[in-house]
Amino acid sequence: MVYSNLFFPPLNLKPPPVKQKEKAFFERWQNSVVDMNTWEPKYYNDYTGTVKIFQLDERNRATYGVELFEAYPKMINAQDMGHAQ
């Protein structure tokens, strides 16, 4: 049996605190969804992509991985900053 139009709920990730370089990457990706000058939305296929997430061991070798298809950033939450981080 072939399924079409499958719906998967949003995936909420809470990764460890990231550096500004990584945060800027996701912010640029999120800003590519809508033209900020005209407020026109872009086409779905223009801003979705494949995301690969890996769990790394102490030597930075992948021990587990998943691949997300048609992924895009919907919301980027503020990060807590403090001396402990």
N, C-alpha and C positions, 0 to 999 in steps of 0.2 A: 504494500500500500504506500503510495506516494503522498506526502503531505506538502501543502503549499501555504504560504502566508503564515508561517509559524511566528508566534510572538514570544519573545523572551523579555522578562522584566529587566529594568535597569540593574546594572551591577555596581554596587556602591563599594568602592575600594578605599581603604584607609592605610595607605603605605606609610613607611617611616618618613620623618621629615626629609624633604628634598632640598637640594641646593637651588640657588636662584637660576642656574642654567636649566635645570630640568623643569622648574616652575614656569620659566619663560617659554619653553617648548610647548607645554600644554596650554598656556594662555594664547600663544599664537595660533595653535590649532583651534581652540575654542573661538577665537575671533574670526577664523576663516569661514564660520558657519553663516554669518551675516555680514554684508557690506556695511561697515560702520559709517560711511558717508551718506548712503542712500537708504539704509535700513532694509534693503532688499535681501531676502534669504537666498542662499546659494542652493544649487541642486544637491540632492542627497548624495549622489555618487561623487561629487566634488570634494566632500569633507569627511566621508567615512573612510575607514581604513582597517587594516589588520593590526592587532596589538598582540605581542607575545610577552608573556609574563613568566619569569623563571624564579624558582627558589634556588639560592646558591648556598654551597657549603662554605667552610672556613677558607678554602683555597679558591673561592669564586668559580667553582665548577657547578654547572647546572645539575640539580638532583631531581627536579620536577619542573614541568612547564605546562602551560595552557596557551591556547591561541584563541583570540576573540575576533570574530568576523563582523564586518559592518559596524565597527566601533567608532564612537566619537565622544568628546567630552561635553557633558551637559552642564555641569556645574563644578566649579573649583572653589572649595571652601578655604577660608583663612587658616593659616597655620599658627599654632601656638609657638611663641618664641620665648625663651628664657635661659637662664644659666644652665639648667639641667640638660638642655638640648644642644 
